[in-house]
Structure formats: C-alpha cells, structure tokens
Amino acid sequence: MNIAVIVRSLKYGGMERAACNQADAFYLAGHKADLIYFSNKEKQIEPRQKNVNVIQMDLNSLMKSDFQGKVWDIFARFINVFFRKTYPMLKGFYTSKIFKEEFKKLEKEEKYDLILIRGQGTFEQIWQFKDKRSVRICVNVSKKNESSFLDKLMSKCYYNDVRVNCNSDGSREFYVKKFKRENITPLSLDSIKNPFFTDKVIALSNEENERIPNEPYILGLGRLVKTKNFELLVDSYFELKTKFNLPHKLVLVGDGEDKEFLESKCKSLGIEDDVLFVGYESNPYPWIKNSEIIAFTSKKEGLSNVLIEAMCCKTRILITKSPGGMLEMMQGELSNNIAENDKEDISKKIVNILNKEKEYYFEDYEKALSLFEPSKVVNKWLEKYVN
C-alpha cells in the first residue's frame, strides 16, 4: 500500500509527533509512507524511519507567488476584519486549489491508497480536497454546547461529505453531538487510536539530564497556555504546601504565553522558590520518569500524548475531568486518579496517589498501552478504509 500522512507543520507538538508515528507505523508494517507538511518553517521533528519520504508543500508561499493568489489573500484578510475567524476558511478555498495541483504531481508515478489528513489546522488549508481515499483525523474538542453561524459554516466546509476519524471514543462522542446540532453529514465517523512506540519513549527516558532536581517533584508538562490550565495546577500545589505540608517541588516543563502570568502568580502566593520553570525540553521523558507524579489539569484534551508517555515512563498520574479521550484511558485502579476541576479535590487526590507505590498502577498501564500497538493500529486503518 502507498500511504500519505498530511500535517500542517513539523514543529515539536502532539499533533506533529502523532503524524510522524503514524508514518513510521505504516512503513514498519511493510507499506510505503510519505509525510507531507505545509509549513515553511524549519522542521523540529521527523519520522524515525529514514525511508519515510518527508515532503514540504509550502502552500502559503505558493499562494503568494502569483498575482491572483496575492489578491485573494488581501480579499480574505479584508473580509476577516468584518467577519472574524473567517480568514483560514477563505484562504483555504484558494490553497485547496494549489494543493490539488501539487498533489496530482506527486501521484504521477504512483497513486496513494490512503490519505490521512491530521487536524483542523491542516484540513482547513485544503478543505475543498474531498478525495474518497482521504480521512480527516480530528483531535480538538471543546466545552461548547452551542454553535454559531460561523461554526456551522466552517463545519459544512471541513466535515460534510468526507470521512472523519477521531483518536478516541471520547472525541468521537463530542463530534457526534457537534455534527447533530450543526446538521453535518460526514461519509463516516469512526474512532481509531494513534499508533505509539513505547520503546522510543522508554529509551529516551533513560537519558541523563543534569537539570532534573534531586528532591521529589510534581510535574506539569505542556504548552503554558490558557487551555492547559496550569493556573489550576499552581493553585492546587499551593493547597498541597499549605494544607498538607507536602515537601515536593512543582516543575513545569514547557513554554508559552502564560509563562509570565504563572511566574507572577507563584510570587504572589509566596511559592516562587518551590516552582521550577524549565522551559521547552526536546526530550521531556527523563523529567516524566523521575517525577513522583504528573498532573493534567487541561480544560479540554483530545487524547494527550503526554498521558500515554507518562504510562510508558511508569510514573504516577492524576487527571481532571475534561472533554475528550483522557477519561477512557483511566481504567482499573486509575479510575480513582480522576479529580474534579477544583484545587481541593486535586490536592487530596494527589496526596492519596503519592501514598501508593508507582508499581501499584503498572498492570493498568500495560493494558492501556496495548491499545496503541502500531501494527494493530495500522491493521485497523486498512480494514476500515482500504480493504
């Protein structure tokens, strides 16, 4: 089989890592795999398998390289002034045409059997490409229970009359409700998890990192942005220090626009000496492995790669209730590690979890990780969409 995996960029993010893993999984299963990305920025990650063909298709530059494209871009930006958030959709109307032309060139030698388009940021650029071999993979969820006219219009463009797949059952449930209230009819709506290479994470987790503190610490990992809700984690940590006299440090690994706000909050609470802001780490796995517990307090999460990675590293885990696919991963004894979205419950749950040995959760981790075994995931894709 000849497989194309398409993603917006190859920066170091969850979507991009999942795209690389997907291309690797198909290649290792004996198929030809191409990874196509649109960004003109330097790639930060790439597939592990060197025989996966990585193809840059800079749609933005191609659009602006011709007069008609420049005019359309100006028009799209002008309309966006009056109708906010329409720019990606309007721009995608034009870049879809460019993509179709470039994709035809790629298929001159050999046609693709399956085309996997990962994430809204990707398929909003090529939304008019509705080839029957393609599947749009959705991971983003939200807490919205109502849809605006613009929401309905974008969904009509992005999801109607195409095959849609979600990376978790929780995400699929979100899209079932969304499509129903927006009167969207996809060709199909299924759920197949991302392939995951546990050996890669385990090997990287064993690398040395002199920055890791010797004292025990609670870990928060991810982009420091509002949706990740690190403010709640900081508040919960303050509860742990003041009410439970917990000696652990709090380590935050990641960068983002909320960093200064979070640093200021730590100072106002008087815990700035106990909270370590590490910044971006290209290999965060030693931080996960050496933590006493990793806490997830996101407002929404499709299916967190970091949650799966934490299970690989066999550290303790706490999550809060949020829309998406994380809850379905917390089976067995892990179901007791789900907290409400408030600092009191989070702090109590963390204390209870820390009172158990890490090994207490190992069996549940193994069961959960078996769902992501690459060859099994590849077979599901082929059975569902090709065979």
N, C-alpha and C positions, 0 to 999 in steps of 0.2 A: 504494500500500500504506500501511497505517497501522501504525506500529511503536511498541511500548513498550519502553523500556530501564529496568530497575529496579535500584537500588543502595541500599545501606544508608544512606550519608551522602554529602555533597559536601565533605568535608574534602580537603586537598591531599595525596592519596595516589595510588599507582599504579592501584589498582582504580577510584578515582573519576575519574581522568583518562581511563582507558580507556573508562569509561561515557560520558563527555562526547564523546570522539572517536567512539564508536560512534553516538551520536545524531546528531552532526554529519554523519557519513558517509552515513547513510540520508537525511537531509534534502537534502544536496547531490546525492544520486543521484535526487532527484525525489520522495521519499516524505514523508509526514507522520510526524514523530517526536516522541514525548513522553518526557521523562526524569522518572521517579518516584523520590523518595528518602524514607526513613523518619525520619531523624534530626531532632530538634527544635533542633539546634544551627545557628548561622548558617552558611550555605554559604560555603566559601572559594573554590570554583571553580564554573564553569558552562559550558555549551556556548558555542562561539564564535558559532554561528549563532543570532541573536536570535529567529528564528521556531520554534526548538525550544521546545516548551512544557515548562517545568520545574514539576513538581507535588510539593508536600510532602504526605506522608501520614504524620502522626506517630502511628504505631501504639501507641507506649508511652503517650502522653498519652490516646489514645482508650481504651486498656485501663483506665487508672486513673481515667477519668472516670465509670465506672459501678461500682456496688457489686459486681456479680458479677465484674468484672474485677479489682477490688482483692482480693477473696477468693482468686481464682485465683493472683494474683501472690504473695500470702502463702503459699499452699499450695506453689507451685513453689519458693519460697525455702526453705521448711521441708524439703522433700524433698531439696533440694540440700545441706543440712547433712549428710545421711547418705549421699547418692549424689552425690559431687562431679561437677561439669561437666554436670549434667542440667538446670540452670536454663534455658539457651537453648532446649532442645528442649521442655521443659514449657511455657515461656512461649509458644513458637511455636505450640503446639497451640491456644492461645486467640487469639493475634494473627492466626493464619491465618483464623479466622472473621471477624474485623474487616476484614481485607484483602479477603476475598471480597465483603463487603457494600459496601465503598468502591469496589472495582474495578467492580462492577456499575453504580454511579452514573456512573463515568467512561465506561462503554460505552453509556449510554443514547442518546447522539447517534450514535456510530459505533463499530463493533466493531474490535478490533485484529486484524491478520492474523498478527502475530508478536510474541511476548512474550519478551524476553531478560532473564533474572534473573542478576545478576552476583555471584558469590562466596558462600561458605558463610555469611558474616555476614549476608547478605541472605536467602538462601532458608531459613535456619534460623528466620527470623521468619514465614515464610509456607509452611512445608513441606507443609501439607495442601492447598495450591493446586496441583493437578496437571492443569491445563488442557492439552489436547493441542496447543494453539498455542504453549505455552511451552517454553523451553530453559533449562537451568541451566548456567551457564558456570563451570567450575572452574579455579582457578589455583593453589591451595595444594597443595603436595606436602610429603612428609616422608621421613625415612630409616627409618621404621618398617617392619619386615618381618613383624610380628605384630599381630593385632587383638584387643583386649579385648572383653568382652561389651558394654560401653558403645559402643565403636567400631562394632560390628556393629549395635547397636540404632539408633544415630544414622544410619548409612548406610542402614539399612532405611527410616527416615523420610525422609531427604533425597534419596536417589538411586534407590530402587526404583520401577520403573514410570513413570519420567519420561525425557525426552530430555536427555542430558548432552553438553556440548561442552567441549573443553579448548583453551587458547590456544596450545598447542604439541604437537608429536608426543611430546616427552619427557614432558609432563604426562599425555598420554593413556596412555602405557605404564604410568605409575605407577597410574592408575585401573583399567586392565585387571587388573593384579595385585591391587590392593586389592579390587575387586569379586569377583574369583575366590575369594579366601580368605574373603571375608565373605558369599559366596553371594547377591550382589546382582545383579538383572537389570534394567538400565535399558532403556527402549524403544529407545534407540540411544546409541552412544558415538562421537563424532566429534572432529575437530580442525580448527578454523578460527582463524587468527591474528587479532589485534586490528587494526583499521584504524589507520593512523598518518599524521599530517600533518607531513611533513618541512619544508615551507615555514614553518610556525609555529615550529618549533624553531630553524631557521636564522635567522629574523628576530629572535627573542628572544636568540639567542646573540651577536648583534652589538651589543646594548645595552651601554653603558658601566657599569662598576662600579668605583668608586674603592677598594674594599676588596681587590680582587684584587692579590696581591703582584707585584712586577716580576721577582723571581727565579723560576727554574723550580721547578715543584712537581708532586708526585704527588697525585692526587685520590682521596678516598674519599667517596662520596655516598650518603646514605640515612638511615633512622632508626637512631639509636645504640642498638640493642637486640641481645640475645644472638644471634638467628638471623642477623643481618647479619655477625656475626663480625669486627668491627673490631679486636678484640684481636689477631687473627692478622695483620691489616694493620700494626698498630703494631709487633708483633714482627718482621715482615718488613722494615719500614722501619729498625728498629734494626740488623738484619743489613746492610742497604744502607749505612748510615752507618759501621758499624764494620769490615766486611769489604771493602767496595768503595769506601769513602770518597766516596760519592755526595753532591754538593753540594745536591741538591734539598731543598726543604721538603716536609712532608706536610700537606695541607689536608683537613680533614674537614668536610663541609657536611651539616648535619642536627642534629636534637635527639633526645633520648631518654633513657631511664632509665639507660643505661650511661655517660652523659657523665662523671660524677664519677669512676667507676671508671677510665675511659680516661685522664682527666687525671692521676689519681694514678699510673697505670702509666707514663705518659710521664715524670713526675717521678722515679719510682724508677729509670728507665732513663737519666735524665740528658739527655733529648731534648726537654724541655718548651719550649725556645726555638725548636726546629725544627718543632714541630707546631702548626698553627693550627686552633683550633676555631671555625668560622664561625657555627654555629647554623643555624636554619632560613632558607632563602632562597626567596622566592616565585618568583624567576627564577634557577634554578641553571645555566642554559645557558652564560652567559659564563664561569663557573667551569670548565665542561667544556671549552669551546672553547680556553681559554687554558692548560689543563693540558698537561703533557708526556705524561702517561699517566693513565688512570683504572683503578683496580684493584677487582675484585669478589671478595670472599672469603666470600660468604654460605654458610651451612651448607645452605641449600635455597633455590630460586628457581624459580617457575613459568616465567615468561619476563619478564625485567626490562625495564620501560620505559626505565630509565636506560641499559641496554646499547644499545637502539635509538637513544636520544637521543645517546649518545656517537658512534655511527656517523654520525648526521646532522651532528654538530659536527666530525667527522673528526679526532678525537684518537686517540692510541694506546690500545689496550685489552689488559688482562690479566684472565682469569677463572680461578677454581679449579674443579676438578671437583665438581659437586654435583647432586643430583636435580633434575629439571625440564627446562626447554626451552632453557637458555642454550647448551648444547653444540652444538645443531643450528644455531645462528647462526654458529658459528666455523668457516666453511668456507674452502677455499683456503689462503692463507698464514696466515690467522687461526688455523688449527688448531695452529700452533706456539705460540700465545699462551695455551695452557691449562696451568695449573700444578697440581701435586699440592697437597694441603692441608697443606703444611708450609712454614715460613719460609725454609728453604734453597732449595727449588725456586722459590718465589715470587720471592725476591730475584735469583736467577740469571736467571730468565725476564725480569724487569723490566729488568735490565741489557742483555740481548740485544735486547729490543724497543726500548729507547731508542737503541740503536746504529743503528737503521733510521730513515729519514725517514718522516714521517707519510704522505706520498704513496704509500709502498710498499703501503699497505693500502686505498687509495681504491677500486680496482676491486672488491675483495671486499665493501666496504661497500655499493656500489651494487647488487650482486647480492642481498645480504641484504635491503636496504631495499625492493627491488621486490616482495617477498612481502607487504608491508603496505600496498600502494597501495589507498586507500579504496574506489574504485569496484569494483576486483576483489574485495575482501573482501565488500562488500555483495552482489555477484552470487553469491558462494559461499553466503552465508546464504540468499538467496532460492531458489537452485537446490536446496539441501539440504532446506529446511524449509517452503517455501511453494509453489513452482512444481510 
